[in-house]
Amino acid sequence: EKSGAEKSGKAKYDPNSKPIPVLVAKPTQRDVNVYLDALGTVTPRNTVTVKTRVDGQLLSVSFSEGQMIKAGELLAQIDPKPFEVQLSQMDGQLSKDKALLENALLDLDRYKTLIGQSSISKQTLDTQDSLVRQYRGAVAVDQSQVDNAKLQLSYCHITAPISGRVGLRQVDPGNIIHSADTTGIVTITQLQPITALFSVPEDNLPAVAQRMKSATNVAVDAFDRGQKAKLASGVLLTTDNQIDTTTGSIKMRAIFKNDDGMLFPNQFVNIKLLVGVQKNTIVIPLAALQHGKNGDYVYVVNQGNAVMLRPVKSGNADGESIAIIQGLNLEDAVVTDGIDKLRDGAKIKITT
């Protein structure tokens, strides 16, 4: 049966056992960043489903699936012939009404001369003046129809409204497409820059707000699902205008340049939001810190190449290091590898 000391995890190591090979490290003193951890989802700033504004036959597409494009680039071409014919008709009607207007203006000038000679009645002059105004209205209507026909013709050239990456093509050339189609031709997603949405508990909001006041840009890092690889670094863009009462958290949005394309829409990421810096803090490798039922502890090397279990109070982690608020001095050496075989008082052999 185990003794009380063994049950507490602090059993004395057998002094007759062979020394255990371990790696050790000296604590350092430096500034430690204080982060808030959150789960986030990558969200593009703009996503556009490209649709046609006119009905017609799709003649060609000018993009490849997955291609990065710029705003204004040609995406697709609709058969322009029906719209060219309509434009020609409107131009013809405009020319006809302009000719009628010119003739009516000439007659009006003649009538003004004749009315001075009392050769025609005032009613005849008024009727001609009214006819001129009627033709001017007809010319204005014709001009608007010509402009509309040109506009419809321009819609046959479908261009990219934003810069980004095109998705999978939804329709093939040769098909008749309509402005009422819901699927569209293709979807464009802006990837550079890109944002991430995440939520933090409302209790942390004062710290974030204070950081936003004291710093021009609040740093935000995005890590992969395993929190091992940093995917991108960005800044906090904004916070929501209210707290979600159902979850007790507030949504925030960070923005990343994403020049290397490591972030992808709807990607799950781990967010680290920098909210402060602890000055001149004792730091040890994260691997040296152990967790027990009585709290955190480390193995400190004593004289005679033995180790002593020492309780410590840990602070914030910063990468592969962690701050120690209480329990360690800079002169101490802590075990970083080979800890699983150690007990309080165990003999060790320091290796490199």
C-alpha positions as CSV (number, residue, x, y, z in Angstrom):
1,E,0.0,0.0,0.0
2,K,1.3,3.5,-1.0
3,S,2.3,5.9,1.7
4,G,0.7,9.3,2.1
5,A,3.8,11.0,0.6
6,E,3.6,8.7,-2.5
7,K,-0.1,9.5,-2.9
8,S,0.6,13.2,-2.8
9,G,3.0,12.9,-5.7
10,K,6.0,14.0,-3.6
11,A,7.6,10.6,-2.7
12,K,11.3,10.6,-2.1
13,Y,13.3,9.1,-4.9
14,D,15.3,6.0,-4.2
15,P,18.9,7.2,-3.6
16,N,20.3,4.0,-4.9
17,S,18.8,4.4,-8.3
18,K,20.9,5.5,-11.3
19,P,20.9,9.2,-12.2
20,I,18.2,10.2,-14.7
21,P,19.4,12.1,-17.8
22,V,17.6,15.4,-18.1
23,L,17.8,18.7,-19.9
24,V,17.8,21.9,-17.9
25,A,17.3,25.6,-18.6
26,K,17.9,28.8,-16.7
27,P,15.0,31.2,-16.2
28,T,15.2,34.5,-18.1
29,Q,13.8,37.9,-17.4
30,R,11.9,39.8,-20.2
31,D,8.7,41.4,-21.1
32,V,5.8,38.9,-21.7
33,N,2.9,39.6,-24.0
34,V,-0.6,39.0,-22.5
35,Y,-3.0,37.5,-25.0
36,L,-6.7,36.7,-25.1
37,D,-7.4,33.4,-26.8
38,A,-10.6,33.0,-28.9
39,L,-12.0,30.8,-31.6
40,G,-12.5,32.5,-34.9
41,T,-13.8,32.0,-38.4
42,V,-12.2,33.6,-41.5
43,T,-14.7,35.8,-43.2
44,P,-14.0,37.7,-46.5
45,R,-14.7,41.4,-46.5
46,N,-16.6,41.1,-49.8
47,T,-18.3,38.2,-51.6
48,V,-20.2,38.9,-54.9
49,T,-22.3,36.5,-56.9
50,V,-21.8,37.7,-60.5
51,K,-25.2,37.7,-62.4
52,T,-26.3,39.0,-65.8
53,R,-28.4,42.1,-66.0
54,V,-29.9,41.2,-69.4
55,D,-31.3,38.0,-70.9
56,G,-29.3,36.4,-73.7
57,Q,-27.0,33.6,-74.9
58,L,-23.7,33.3,-73.0
59,L,-21.1,33.4,-75.8
60,S,-17.9,33.0,-73.8
61,V,-16.2,33.2,-70.3
62,S,-12.9,34.9,-69.9
63,F,-11.7,33.4,-66.5
64,S,-10.4,30.2,-65.2
65,E,-11.8,28.6,-62.1
66,G,-9.8,29.7,-59.0
67,Q,-8.1,32.6,-60.9
68,M,-7.2,35.8,-59.1
69,I,-8.7,38.7,-60.9
70,K,-8.8,42.5,-60.6
71,A,-11.9,44.7,-60.5
72,G,-13.0,45.7,-64.1
73,E,-11.6,42.6,-65.8
74,L,-13.9,40.9,-68.4
75,L,-15.5,37.8,-67.0
76,A,-18.1,36.8,-69.6
77,Q,-19.7,37.9,-72.9
78,I,-23.4,37.8,-73.8
79,D,-24.5,37.8,-77.5
80,P,-24.8,41.6,-78.2
81,K,-26.7,41.3,-81.6
82,P,-30.3,41.7,-80.3
83,F,-29.2,44.8,-78.3
84,E,-27.3,46.3,-81.3
85,V,-30.4,46.0,-83.4
86,Q,-32.5,47.7,-80.7
87,L,-29.9,50.5,-80.5
88,S,-30.1,50.9,-84.3
89,Q,-33.9,51.3,-84.1
90,M,-33.6,53.9,-81.4
91,D,-31.0,55.8,-83.3
92,G,-33.3,55.8,-86.4
93,Q,-36.3,57.1,-84.4
94,L,-34.1,59.8,-82.9
95,S,-32.9,60.9,-86.3
96,K,-36.5,61.0,-87.6
97,D,-37.8,63.2,-84.7
98,K,-34.8,65.5,-84.9
99,A,-35.6,66.1,-88.6
100,L,-39.2,66.9,-87.8
101,L,-38.1,69.3,-85.0
102,E,-35.8,71.1,-87.4
103,N,-38.5,71.5,-90.0
104,A,-41.0,72.7,-87.3
105,L,-38.4,75.3,-86.1
106,L,-38.0,76.6,-89.6
107,D,-41.8,76.9,-90.0
108,L,-42.0,78.7,-86.6
109,D,-39.5,81.3,-87.8
110,R,-41.5,81.9,-91.0
111,Y,-44.7,82.3,-89.0
112,K,-43.1,84.8,-86.7
113,T,-42.2,86.9,-89.8
114,L,-45.7,86.5,-91.2
115,I,-47.4,87.4,-87.9
116,G,-45.6,90.8,-88.0
117,Q,-47.0,91.4,-91.4
118,S,-50.5,90.4,-90.2
119,S,-50.6,87.6,-92.9
120,I,-51.5,84.8,-90.5
121,S,-53.6,84.5,-87.4
122,K,-52.2,84.3,-83.9
123,Q,-53.7,80.9,-83.5
124,T,-51.6,79.5,-86.4
125,L,-48.4,80.8,-84.7
126,D,-49.4,79.3,-81.3
127,T,-50.2,75.9,-83.0
128,Q,-46.8,75.8,-84.6
129,D,-45.1,76.8,-81.3
130,S,-46.9,73.9,-79.6
131,L,-45.8,71.5,-82.4
132,V,-42.1,72.5,-81.8
133,R,-42.4,71.8,-78.1
134,Q,-44.0,68.4,-78.9
135,Y,-41.1,67.4,-81.2
136,R,-38.6,68.5,-78.6
137,G,-40.3,66.2,-76.1
138,A,-40.2,63.4,-78.7
139,V,-36.5,64.0,-79.3
140,A,-35.8,63.9,-75.5
141,V,-37.7,60.6,-75.2
142,D,-35.8,59.1,-78.2
143,Q,-32.5,60.2,-76.7
144,S,-33.3,58.4,-73.4
145,Q,-34.3,55.3,-75.3
146,V,-30.9,55.4,-77.2
147,D,-29.1,55.8,-73.9
148,N,-31.0,52.9,-72.4
149,A,-30.2,50.7,-75.5
150,K,-26.5,51.6,-75.1
151,L,-26.7,50.7,-71.4
152,Q,-28.3,47.3,-72.1
153,L,-25.6,46.7,-74.8
154,S,-22.9,47.5,-72.2
155,Y,-24.4,44.8,-69.9
156,C,-23.4,42.2,-72.5
157,H,-19.8,42.7,-71.3
158,I,-19.8,41.3,-67.7
159,T,-16.9,42.6,-65.7
160,A,-15.6,41.9,-62.2
161,P,-17.1,44.3,-59.6
162,I,-14.3,43.5,-57.1
163,S,-10.8,42.1,-57.0
164,G,-10.5,38.6,-55.6
165,R,-10.6,34.9,-56.4
166,V,-13.3,33.4,-58.7
167,G,-15.0,30.2,-57.6
168,L,-16.4,27.4,-59.7
169,R,-18.3,28.3,-62.9
170,Q,-22.0,27.9,-62.6
171,V,-23.0,28.0,-66.3
172,D,-21.4,27.0,-69.5
173,P,-21.1,29.0,-72.7
174,G,-24.0,28.4,-75.1
175,N,-26.7,28.5,-72.5
176,I,-29.4,31.1,-72.4
177,I,-29.1,33.0,-69.1
178,H,-31.5,35.4,-67.5
179,S,-31.3,38.2,-65.0
180,A,-33.7,36.3,-62.8
181,D,-31.4,33.4,-62.4
182,T,-30.5,32.8,-58.7
183,T,-27.2,30.9,-59.2
184,G,-25.4,33.5,-61.2
185,I,-22.3,32.9,-63.4
186,V,-19.6,32.7,-60.8
187,T,-18.8,33.9,-57.3
188,I,-15.9,36.3,-56.5
189,T,-14.4,36.3,-53.0
190,Q,-12.0,39.0,-51.8
191,L,-9.0,37.4,-50.1
192,Q,-6.6,40.3,-49.7
193,P,-7.2,41.7,-47.2
194,I,-9.4,39.2,-45.3
195,T,-11.0,39.3,-41.9
196,A,-11.7,36.9,-39.0
197,L,-14.7,37.0,-36.7
198,F,-14.3,35.9,-33.1
199,S,-15.9,36.4,-29.7
200,V,-14.4,37.2,-26.3
201,P,-16.2,37.1,-22.9
202,E,-17.7,40.4,-21.8
203,D,-15.4,40.4,-18.8
204,N,-12.5,40.9,-21.1
205,L,-14.0,43.9,-22.9
206,P,-12.5,46.5,-20.6
207,A,-9.0,45.2,-21.2
208,V,-9.6,45.2,-24.9
209,A,-11.1,48.7,-24.8
210,Q,-8.2,50.0,-22.8
211,R,-5.7,48.5,-25.2
212,M,-7.5,50.1,-28.2
213,K,-7.2,53.5,-26.5
214,S,-3.5,53.1,-25.6
215,A,-2.3,51.5,-28.8
216,T,-2.7,52.6,-32.4
217,N,-3.1,49.1,-33.7
218,V,-4.1,46.1,-31.5
219,A,-2.1,43.1,-32.7
220,V,-4.0,39.9,-33.5
221,D,-2.4,36.6,-34.6
222,A,-4.2,33.7,-36.3
223,F,-3.0,30.1,-35.6
224,D,-4.1,26.8,-37.1
225,R,-6.4,24.3,-35.5
226,G,-3.6,22.8,-33.4
227,Q,-2.3,26.2,-32.3
228,K,1.2,25.2,-33.6
229,A,1.6,27.2,-36.7
230,K,1.0,30.9,-37.0
231,L,-1.0,31.5,-40.2
232,A,-1.1,35.3,-40.3
233,S,-0.6,38.5,-38.2
234,G,-3.0,41.4,-38.4
235,V,-4.8,44.0,-36.3
236,L,-8.1,44.4,-34.6
237,L,-10.5,46.2,-36.9
238,T,-13.6,46.8,-34.8
239,T,-15.9,45.4,-32.1
240,D,-19.6,44.8,-32.3
241,N,-21.9,47.5,-30.8
242,Q,-23.5,45.3,-28.3
243,I,-22.9,42.2,-26.1
244,D,-24.7,39.0,-26.9
245,T,-26.8,38.4,-23.8
246,T,-27.3,34.7,-24.7
247,T,-23.6,33.9,-24.6
248,G,-22.2,36.8,-22.5
249,S,-19.7,37.6,-25.2
250,I,-19.0,40.3,-27.7
251,K,-18.0,39.8,-31.4
252,M,-14.9,41.3,-32.8
253,R,-13.4,41.5,-36.3
254,A,-9.6,41.4,-37.1
255,I,-8.2,42.2,-40.5
256,F,-5.2,40.5,-42.1
257,K,-3.3,41.4,-45.3
258,N,-3.1,37.7,-46.3
259,D,-0.5,38.3,-49.0
260,D,0.5,34.7,-48.9
261,G,-3.0,33.3,-49.0
262,M,-2.7,31.3,-45.8
263,L,-6.2,32.3,-44.7
264,F,-9.2,31.0,-46.6
265,P,-12.9,31.9,-46.3
266,N,-14.8,29.9,-43.6
267,Q,-11.5,28.5,-42.2
268,F,-11.4,27.8,-38.5
269,V,-8.6,29.6,-36.7
270,N,-7.4,30.2,-33.2
271,I,-7.1,33.9,-32.4
272,K,-4.6,35.5,-30.0
273,L,-5.4,39.1,-29.2
274,L,-2.7,41.1,-27.6
275,V,-4.2,43.1,-24.6
276,G,-1.1,44.0,-22.6
277,V,2.6,43.5,-21.7
278,Q,4.0,42.3,-18.4
279,K,7.3,44.0,-17.8
280,N,10.5,42.3,-16.5
281,T,8.9,38.9,-15.8
282,I,10.7,35.7,-15.0
283,V,10.2,33.3,-17.9
284,I,10.9,29.6,-18.3
285,P,10.3,27.1,-21.2
286,L,6.7,25.9,-21.3
287,A,7.9,22.3,-21.1
288,A,9.3,22.8,-17.6
289,L,6.0,23.7,-16.0
290,Q,4.0,20.8,-14.6
291,H,0.4,20.7,-13.3
292,G,-0.7,18.7,-10.3
293,K,-3.7,18.5,-8.0
294,N,-2.1,21.0,-5.6
295,G,-1.2,23.5,-8.4
296,D,1.7,24.1,-10.7
297,Y,5.2,23.1,-10.0
298,V,8.7,22.7,-11.5
299,Y,11.7,20.6,-10.8
300,V,14.6,22.7,-9.6
301,V,18.2,21.4,-9.7
302,N,19.9,21.4,-6.3
303,Q,23.6,21.0,-5.4
304,G,24.7,17.5,-5.9
305,N,22.8,17.0,-9.1
306,A,19.5,16.3,-7.3
307,V,16.1,17.9,-8.1
308,M,13.6,19.4,-5.8
309,L,9.9,19.8,-6.5
310,R,9.0,23.4,-6.1
311,P,5.5,24.9,-6.3
312,V,5.2,28.0,-8.4
313,K,2.5,30.4,-9.6
314,S,2.4,30.7,-13.3
315,G,1.2,33.6,-15.4
316,N,0.6,34.1,-19.1
317,A,2.1,31.9,-21.8
318,D,4.0,33.5,-24.7
319,G,4.7,31.1,-27.5
320,E,6.9,28.3,-26.1
321,S,7.6,30.2,-22.8
322,I,5.5,30.9,-19.8
323,A,5.8,33.6,-17.1
324,I,6.4,32.6,-13.5
325,I,4.9,35.1,-11.0
326,Q,6.1,33.5,-7.8
327,G,8.4,30.6,-6.8
328,L,11.5,31.0,-9.0
329,N,14.7,33.1,-9.1
330,L,17.0,33.8,-12.0
331,E,19.7,31.7,-10.3
332,D,17.6,28.5,-10.4
333,A,17.8,25.9,-13.1
334,V,14.7,24.0,-14.1
335,V,14.3,20.6,-15.8
336,T,12.8,20.8,-19.3
337,D,13.1,17.2,-20.5
338,G,13.0,13.9,-18.8
339,I,10.4,15.1,-16.3
340,D,8.2,12.1,-16.5
341,K,10.7,9.9,-14.6
342,L,11.5,12.4,-11.9
343,R,10.4,12.5,-8.2
344,D,11.3,14.9,-5.5
345,G,14.9,14.3,-4.5
346,A,15.8,12.2,-7.6
347,K,19.4,12.1,-8.8
348,I,19.9,13.5,-12.3
349,K,22.5,13.6,-15.0
350,I,22.5,16.8,-17.0
351,T,22.8,16.2,-20.7
352,T,23.1,18.6,-23.7
